[in-house]
Amino acid sequence: MKFSKLSQLFLVSSIGLLVATLLTACQIVTIDYVFIASSTAGTGGDGSIDTYAVDSESGALRKGQPAVSSTGVNPVALAVSHDFANLYVAHQGDNSVVHFSISASGVLSKKDSVTLAAAPVALAINAANSQLYVVSGTTSATLSVYPLSAGAIGAVAAQQPLTVPGYGGDVIVPTAVTVLANSAAVYVGAYDQSAYNPGGSTTSNANPGWVFGFATGSGGALTAAAGSPWKAGVKPAGIVADPTNRFVYVTDFASNQLIGYSIQSGNILNFLINGPFRTGAEPSAIVIDPRGKYIYLANTLDSSVSAYTIDLSTGTPSASVNPTGSSTNTTDTQPVGIAIDPALGRFIYTANYLGNSASGFRLNPDNGTLLLTQATPYPTGAKPSAIAMVPHGNHSVQSVTP
């Protein structure tokens, strides 16, 4: 059979269009970058930071460049500025917080650093990107405020020692920090090691777990909220505030529970009346999706993620949600960090300390259920301890006020 020249031209054009369509369909469209800090030794024993691109369709992670040195020893926490232009890394091995700029393609460049008197534990940044909050200490707890100018870390502006009233001599160990979306207050989770010391002796009859709250002021000023600190179970590990500034949630590592608080006038916390809420074994890190509808937390001991819907009128976390009926979603071994993508609010990842990996889940925005992403888990450096994410390019950021 013979074709006319016109038919041949049409056939070639059709084939070319088909091939182009198939090639386009196979391309990976990056919506976010994931940063994971690990203890992989580099020059001088420094930790490392791996950068991964998130595929918009599958949620698979793709490592696009070699790991960079974190320029500090034993990284334990990451924080990203709200303009997604700066990354901060806390190191317990040399008491440093290091600042990196983030390029449009996810490349990190070290800019400056500060050294604390004690080991930093956790970081948080206010919405205006003007204040960096650092909690530090292993035998005494301190909340420090550092001013930020175009990402650069300034000299400490304010500090608050964290002590339990009536037990001033107790050893207080900080674990986590969060700042409200409106920047009006900052909350710190900590436990009293003199009252909670598994395998050792206790010297205090104080309640072991606490949340400290402070109103924020100009120049980084901190003012303790009335009634602070508030009881927080046995060993609070993770803390997060919802995007509407109405609720605070804390994971109790020792009691396998999630504790919820409503935020009252004056930044005062009140227990949610129907809490606390059951979790998996040894819940640690916690995150709320950017729409303020779902809570996800990493359970360290049973290597899982628990998922909850939030009752938007009361703040109550529902029973766990999962498409299989199970209350948990399996990760690789010992997840210690958790993050949700800011571009679509559709993917969740955990940093798995003993698995030397990251696990990925696809979030169903209609009901909060999770399904594993393609090819999960993904290899990381040794003992990954922290995870953070930024959107890529012009992708919008999810922010829905319920």
C-alpha positions in Angstrom: 0.0 0.0 0.0 1.3 3.4 -1.0 0.7 6.7 0.8 0.5 10.1 -0.7 3.0 12.8 0.4 0.3 14.5 2.4 -0.6 11.2 4.1 3.0 10.5 4.9 3.5 14.0 6.4 0.4 13.5 8.5 1.7 10.1 9.7 5.1 11.4 10.6 3.6 14.3 12.5 1.3 12.0 14.4 4.1 9.7 15.4 6.2 12.7 16.5 3.4 14.1 18.6 2.8 10.7 20.2 6.5 10.3 21.1 6.6 13.8 22.5 3.6 13.1 24.6 5.0 9.9 26.0 8.3 11.5 26.8 6.6 14.4 28.6 4.6 11.9 30.6 7.8 10.2 31.7 9.4 13.4 32.9 9.7 14.0 36.6 8.1 17.2 37.7 9.6 18.4 40.9 7.2 20.1 43.4 9.4 20.2 46.5 12.9 19.6 47.9 13.4 17.5 50.9 16.5 18.1 53.2 17.6 15.3 55.5 20.4 15.8 58.1 22.4 12.7 59.1 25.5 11.9 61.1 27.5 10.7 58.1 31.1 11.7 58.9 32.8 14.2 56.6 35.8 16.4 57.1 36.4 16.9 60.8 33.6 14.5 61.7 30.9 16.9 60.3 27.3 15.7 59.7 25.8 15.9 56.2 22.6 17.1 54.5 21.1 15.2 51.6 18.8 17.0 49.1 16.0 15.1 47.3 13.5 16.2 44.6 9.9 15.2 45.1 8.0 13.8 42.0 4.6 15.5 41.8 2.9 12.4 40.5 4.3 9.5 42.6 5.9 11.3 45.6 9.1 9.4 44.9 12.3 11.0 46.2 15.2 11.5 43.8 18.6 12.5 45.0 19.8 15.1 42.5 23.2 16.2 44.0 25.9 15.0 46.4 25.3 15.4 50.1 26.8 18.6 51.6 28.6 18.9 54.9 26.4 20.4 57.6 29.7 22.0 58.9 28.9 20.8 62.4 28.9 17.7 64.5 25.9 15.5 65.2 23.0 17.5 63.6 19.7 17.0 65.4 17.2 19.6 64.1 16.4 21.5 60.9 14.2 24.6 60.4 13.3 26.4 57.2 12.3 30.1 57.0 8.8 30.8 55.9 10.0 32.4 52.6 11.8 29.1 52.0 15.1 30.9 51.3 17.1 29.8 54.4 17.8 26.5 56.3 19.1 26.3 59.8 20.8 23.2 61.3 21.3 22.6 65.0 24.3 20.5 66.1 24.7 18.8 69.5 28.3 17.7 68.9 29.7 21.3 68.8 26.8 23.4 70.2 26.4 25.2 66.9 23.5 26.4 64.7 24.5 26.8 61.1 22.7 28.9 58.5 22.5 27.9 54.8 20.8 29.8 51.9 18.6 27.7 49.6 18.7 28.3 45.9 15.8 27.9 43.5 17.2 24.5 42.5 17.6 23.4 46.1 21.3 24.0 46.4 22.6 24.8 49.9 25.3 27.4 50.6 26.7 28.0 54.0 26.3 31.6 55.2 27.0 32.0 58.9 26.7 30.3 62.3 26.5 30.8 66.1 27.8 28.8 69.0 25.7 28.3 72.1 26.9 27.6 75.7 25.0 24.3 75.6 23.9 21.8 73.0 20.9 23.0 70.9 17.9 20.6 70.8 15.2 22.2 68.6 14.6 25.2 66.4 11.6 27.3 65.3 11.2 30.5 63.1 8.5 33.1 63.3 6.3 33.9 60.3 8.0 37.2 59.7 11.4 35.4 59.4 12.8 37.9 62.0 13.3 35.6 65.0 15.0 32.2 65.4 14.0 30.4 68.6 16.5 27.8 69.9 16.0 25.6 72.9 19.2 24.1 74.3 20.7 22.2 77.3 21.1 18.7 78.5 21.3 19.5 82.3 19.6 22.9 82.3 17.1 24.2 79.7 17.2 27.6 78.0 15.1 29.3 75.3 17.2 31.7 73.3 16.0 34.3 70.7 18.3 35.3 67.8 17.3 38.1 65.4 17.4 37.3 61.7 18.3 39.8 59.0 17.9 38.5 55.4 18.5 35.1 56.9 21.7 36.0 58.8 21.8 35.1 62.5 22.5 38.1 64.8 23.6 38.2 68.4 21.3 36.7 71.0 18.5 39.1 71.8 16.8 37.3 74.7 17.1 34.2 76.9 14.8 32.5 79.3 15.9 29.7 81.6 13.2 27.0 81.9 12.5 26.0 85.5 9.5 24.4 87.2 8.1 26.6 90.0 8.8 25.1 93.4 11.5 22.8 91.9 14.2 25.3 90.9 17.0 22.8 91.5 15.6 20.1 89.2 17.3 19.1 85.9 15.0 20.2 83.1 15.7 18.8 79.6 14.1 20.6 76.6 12.8 18.5 73.7 10.9 20.7 71.2 9.8 24.2 70.3 7.0 25.7 68.2 5.9 29.3 67.4 2.3 30.3 66.6 1.5 31.2 63.0 0.6 34.7 64.1 4.0 34.9 66.0 2.3 36.0 69.2 3.7 33.2 71.4 6.2 30.4 71.5 5.9 27.1 73.4 8.6 24.7 74.5 8.2 21.0 75.5 10.5 19.7 78.3 10.7 17.1 81.0 12.0 17.1 84.5 14.8 14.5 84.6 15.0 14.7 88.4 11.4 13.3 88.4 11.7 11.1 85.3 14.9 9.1 85.0 14.2 5.5 83.6 16.9 3.2 84.9 18.2 5.7 87.4 17.2 7.3 90.6 14.8 10.2 90.9 15.3 13.1 93.4 12.1 15.1 92.8 8.3 14.5 93.2 7.5 17.1 90.5 5.3 16.2 87.5 7.8 15.0 84.9 6.4 16.5 81.7 5.9 20.3 81.0 5.0 22.9 78.3 6.4 26.4 78.8 4.7 29.3 77.1 5.9 32.8 76.4 4.4 35.9 74.7 6.7 37.4 72.1 7.5 41.1 72.0 9.5 43.6 70.1 13.3 43.0 69.9 12.7 39.3 70.8 11.4 39.9 74.3 9.8 36.9 76.0 7.1 37.2 78.7 6.0 34.0 80.5 2.2 33.4 80.0 0.1 33.2 83.2 0.1 29.7 84.6 3.2 28.6 82.6 4.5 25.9 82.6 1.6 23.5 82.1 1.7 19.7 82.8 2.4 17.6 79.7 2.3 13.9 80.7 5.6 12.2 81.4 8.1 12.9 78.6 6.9 15.4 75.9 8.9 14.8 72.7 7.3 16.8 69.9 5.2 19.9 69.8 3.2 21.7 67.1 0.6 24.5 66.9 -2.2 24.5 64.4 -2.2 27.1 61.6 -5.2 29.0 63.1 -3.5 29.7 66.4 -6.2 27.8 68.4 -4.6 24.6 69.5 -1.2 23.1 70.6 -0.4 19.3 70.5 2.3 17.4 72.3 3.5 13.8 71.9 4.2 12.0 75.2 7.0 9.6 74.3 6.9 7.7 77.6 3.1 7.3 77.8 2.2 6.6 74.2 -0.2 9.4 74.0 -1.1 12.7 72.2 -1.9 15.6 74.5 -4.0 18.5 73.1 -4.5 22.0 74.4 -6.7 24.9 73.4 -5.1 28.4 73.3 -6.9 30.9 75.5 -6.6 34.7 75.8 -3.1 35.6 77.0 -1.6 32.5 75.3 -2.8 30.4 78.2 -3.1 26.6 77.5 -6.1 24.5 78.6 -6.3 20.7 78.2 -8.7 19.5 75.6 -11.4 17.9 77.8 -11.6 14.5 76.1 -7.8 13.9 75.9 -5.2 12.6 76.0 -5.4 10.4 72.9 -3.7 7.1 72.2 -0.8 6.8 69.8 1.6 4.1 68.6 4.7 3.2 70.7 7.0 6.1 71.7 5.6 8.9 69.6 8.2 11.5 68.8 7.9 14.0 66.0 4.6 15.6 65.0 3.3 17.7 62.1 -0.1 19.2 61.1 -1.0 19.5 57.4 -1.0 23.0 56.0 -4.8 23.0 55.7 -5.1 22.4 59.5 -7.2 19.3 59.0 -5.0 16.4 59.9 -2.3 15.5 62.5 0.5 13.0 61.7 3.1 11.7 64.2 6.1 9.4 64.0 6.1 6.4 66.4 9.7 5.6 67.1 9.4 2.2 68.7 6.9 0.5 66.4 8.2 2.3 63.3 4.9 3.8 62.1 3.0 7.0 61.4 -0.3 7.7 63.2 -2.9 9.8 61.4 -5.8 11.8 62.9 -8.4 14.2 61.7 -9.0 17.4 63.7 -12.4 18.4 64.8 -12.2 22.0 63.6 -14.7 23.3 66.3 -13.1 21.6 69.3 -9.5 20.7 68.2 -10.1 17.0 69.1 -8.0 14.5 67.2 -10.3 11.7 65.9 -9.6 8.1 66.0 -6.7 7.2 63.7 -7.5 7.0 60.0 -6.1 4.5 57.6 -7.5 2.9 54.5 -6.7 -0.6 55.7 -8.4 -0.2 59.1 -5.1 -0.2 60.9 -4.2 2.7 63.2 -0.7 2.9 61.8 1.3 3.2 58.6 4.5 1.3 58.6 7.9 3.1 58.1 11.4 1.9 58.0 13.1 1.5 61.4 12.8 4.1 64.1 11.4 7.3 62.5 12.5 10.4 64.5 11.5 13.2 62.1 8.4 13.9 60.0 7.5 16.6 57.4 4.7 17.3 55.0 5.2 18.9 51.6 4.3 22.6 51.5 3.5 22.8 47.7 0.5 20.5 47.6 0.1 19.2 51.1 -0.1 15.7 49.6 3.1 13.9 50.6 4.6 13.0 54.0 8.1 11.8 54.7 9.8 10.4 57.8 13.6 10.3 58.7 14.3 6.8 60.0 17.2 6.9 62.4 18.1 3.2 62.5 16.8 2.5 59.0 19.3 4.9 57.4 16.4 5.9 55.2 13.4 8.1 54.5 9.8 6.7 54.2 7.2 8.3 52.0 3.4 8.5 52.1 0.7 10.0 49.8 -1.9 11.9 51.8 -5.5 11.8 50.7 -6.8 15.4 51.3 -10.4 14.2 51.4 -10.0 12.0 54.5 -6.4 12.1 55.7 -5.5 8.5 54.9 -2.0 7.6 53.8 -0.6 5.2 51.2 3.0 4.4 50.6 4.8 6.3 47.8 6.6 4.7 44.9 9.8 2.9 45.8 9.8 3.8 49.4 11.9 3.8 51.6 14.8 5.9 50.1 18.4 5.6 51.2 19.9 8.4 53.3 23.1 9.0 55.2 23.9 7.3 58.5 21.4 7.9 61.3 19.2 10.6 59.8 17.9 12.7 62.6 15.9 15.6 61.1 13.9 16.5 58.0 12.6 19.7 56.4 11.0 20.7 53.0 10.6 23.6 50.7 8.5 24.1 47.6 10.2 24.2 44.2 10.0 27.3 42.0 6.7 29.0 41.6 4.6 26.2 43.2 2.0 27.7 45.5 2.0 26.9 49.2 -1.1 25.3 50.8 -2.5 27.5 53.5 -6.2 27.1 54.1 -7.9 28.6 57.2 -10.6 26.3 58.4 
